[in-house]
């Protein structure tokens, strides 16, 4: 299969992707069920077609250059989209239900996602696949074509995504019933000075948002526990290990 008006072939892209995934032409050949010389030939043809050197050749091995890794992102996106198109066409030909993939942090699986799925089910014949991940991973799922829709948080790059507001949330402070905060009607960032904090892992955007808010108020966070799954803060707080900041 040739792509566009060039001599670029789908097979070349698939072989190229497998070489980077497998780490060598030998392992790529085994995964694809073809010979190692055939893999090398496909890679060479791709470089010739593109007019770009993608690998450094040394003895019997090839080493990916930076250009190869940059190309891989777009190749992954293109091949994933083609796979989804093929599956969609197959479903239409066989009168099967369409599948809609939605990516969202796991916490949305309790209330928001069920409501979304109910709306989709009432208006279409599609079934739904839910994909969990961090906010950063949600964007990656969308860009790679693994998901049709995503639930994320601002800011989002308008050059990469189209988005509409779904809702808003405010941060609340979680603390043990015996904590001094139980006598306050409102807790501000400066009130957390000297408090031990239970916070979500730095890989999550909420972590940096919490840190930025505290430091802006002149409070240096004192982190005792970091957790990597929404909802786990409740256990640590109930054990008296500190207070936590989360969405309402």
C-alpha positions, 0 to 999 in steps of 0.5 A: 500500500502506497501513501499519498503521491510518494513512494512511501509504503505502509510496510516500510513504516510498520517495519521501521516502527518494529525496529525501534520497538524491538531495539534491533533488526534481528528482533524486529525480523523475528516479530514480523516473521521476515528475514533480517536482510528484508528488514534492513532493506525496508529501512533503507528504502524508507530512508531513500524515500524520505531523503533522511538518514534515520539510523547510524550503521555500525558493523552489524547493527543500526542505532536510531538517530534523533530523527528516527525517534521524532518520526516514530511519534508521527508514525505511531499516530498514523498507523494507529489511526489506520488500524482504527479506520480498518476496524471501523470499516470492518464493523460497518461491513459486518453491521457491528456496533461502533466502539467509542474509546474514552480516556479519563483519570480513574476517579471519573469512573465513579460518577462522570463517566457513567453519565457520559456512557448513558448519554452515548448509549441513549443516542447511538448504537455504540459500545464504549471502552474506558481507558484510565490514566493520568492527565498527561497520559490522557493527552497521549491517548488522544494524540496516538489515536487510542481514544476518541474522547478524553476528560482532562484539565486545563491548560490544554494546547489548542494547537493539538486539541479541541475542547469544550468545558465539562465542569469546574471544581474547587479544592478542599482540605481533608483533615481528621475530625479532631484537627484544629481545622474542624473549627474553621469555616474556610481554610486558606493556603497560609493556614497550612504552615507547619502542617504535615501534608499527604499529597498525590504523586508529582507525576500528577498535575494536581501535585504541582498546582498544590505546591504552587499555591502553597509557595505563592502564599509563602508556605513550604510544603511538608510532605509526609506521604505521596500516593499515586491513586486518587482516593488513597488520601482518605486512609492516610488522613483518617490515620492522623498522618496529616491533611490533604488537598483534593478536588471537591 
